[in-house]
Every structure is written in structure tokens, then in C-alpha cells.
Amino acid sequence: MSPYHPDAEDALEQATAELFERLGWEVVNAYHETFPDSLLGRENAGEVVLVSRLRSALERLNPGLPRAAIDQAIEELARDRSALSPAQANREVYRLLRDGVKVRYRDEDGAEVEESVRVVDWSEPKNNDFLLVRQLW
């Protein structure tokens, strides 16, 4: 049990982090994160999409897809949606997570190929990268 007062925000945060850890998630407290030596691999505090982790996960879930396809998927997933309502932005990201990201690229023969880049392995959850970041500034 946490040594914090039960009404404290930190106690709730700690209990939540502990629950996710028990579920197998990696938990990182980024309160003291510094730059350029970010413990999350970020270049600056404005970078909220952890591109290196995302790239690694997409490559693992989509073996054989060229770098150009993975790059397009990352660009779409990290696209600025601040002009949308929060509900609309959530719907867009949800669809990408659920259905994958449609990309187009040219294969070795120069033919245009359309693929769907998987973001989540829904049939084998252990193949996914689960990370909870506390105190992301």
C-alpha cells in the first residue's frame, strides 16, 4: 500500500502506475527528464510521440514493409490534429489504431503498392509495446 495520503493526487497516480506495471506495462517517471539526454529518446519537451519506440513497434508488427511505408505511417499517426475538436481527433486516431494506417509506396519494380500498416496486434497483445509515462512535461 502506498505511504501517501489516500486523497493525494500522487497516491492515485502511483496506484495507477502500479496497476499497469502488474499488467505488464513498462512504467517510466519522466519528472526529472532532461535534454538532450532524454530517458524517453525525445529531442525536446514538445515531442509527445515517441518516434523511436513507434518506429520499432511498426517495423516489428509489419516485417517486410519498406522504410518509406513506415515513415508515412509515423507521419500520419503523429500529424497535428489540434485544429480538430478533441472528439474528432480521438476518432481519427482510434481508427488508425483499430484499422491500421493506409500508405502508398513504390515496390522494387516501380509499381505503386497500397498497404495497411498495423499499429496494434489485436490477436497477440504480448507483441505490442505498452508504456505508461508519468509526469511527461
N, C-alpha and C positions, 0 to 999 in steps of 0.2 A: 504494500500500500504506500502511496505517496506521502512524504512528510509535510506536504503543503496543506494549507487551509482548504477545506473542500469547496469553498466558494471562489477560490482564486482562479483567474484565467490560466495561469501557468499549470495548475493542477489538472485542469481539463485538457490542456494541450499535452501534458505529459502522459496522462492516462490514454488519450487517443493514440499518441505515438507508440506507447507500449502495446496497445491492442494490435495496431498494424504490424509491429515487429513480430508479435506472436503469430500473425497470419503469414509471415514470411517476407514482408516488405523490408527493404533497406530504409533505414531512417537516418537522416542527416540533420544536425542542428547547424544552420548557416549563420547564426547570430554574429559570430566573430569572423565571418568570411572577409578576406582581404583580396585586393587586386594588385598585381596581375597574377598572384598565386592562389587563384580561386580553388577551393576544395571541390567545387562542382564543375570546374572546367569552363566557367564563364569568363568572358573578356572584360565585362563591366556589369554594374548593378542593373542596368536596363535590359540585359539579356535574360529573359524569363524562360525561353525554350532552350533546354539543354541539348544543343545540336549534336555534340559528340555522342551522347548517350542515345539520342534519337537515331542518328545515322547507324550506329552499331546495331540497334534493335531492328531497324528496317532491313539492313543487309542480312542479318541473321534470319529474319522471317521471310525474306524474298531472295533466296540464293539464285544466282544466275542473272539477276537483273543488272543492267549496266549502271554505272555511276550516274549517268545523266538522268535515268529514271528515278533513282533515289534522291538526287538533287531536286528534281521537280516536286517530288512528294514532300520533302522537307520545306521547300519554299511555300507550298500550299498550306501545309499544317501550321507554319509559323507566320502566315500572312496577317497583316494588321487588320483587325476587324473592329477597331474602335469606333468607326463611323456607323456600325450596325447597333441595333438595340441588343442588350445583353441576351435576350431570349433568342433572337435571330442568330447571333454569333454562336451561342451554345448549340443551336440546331445544326448549323453548318459543321461545327467540329464533331458533334455527335455522329453525323452521317459519315464523315471521313473515318472516324474510329470504327464505326459499325461496318461500313461497306468497303473501306479502302479508298485510296486516292487514285483517281484516273490520271494516267500520264501517257504521253506520246513520245516516242523516240525512234531513231533510225537504227535498224539492225546492221550487221556486218555487210549485208548485201545492198544496203541503202534503202530498203523498204521501210515504210513507216509502220510502226507497231504500236497498238494501244494496249496497255496493261492496267491492271488494278494493283497498286502497291498495298499489301496488307500492313496494317498498323498494329493490330491486335490478333493474337492467335486465340480465337474463341474456343477451339476444341481442346487445346492443351495449354491451360493457363500458366503452367510452370515455364513455358517458353517465352513468357513476357518479362519485361523489366519493370518491376514495381518499386517506386521510390517515393517516399514522403519526405518533403523538405520543411523543416521548422524554421521560422524566423527568416524567410527569404526577403532580403531588403531590395 
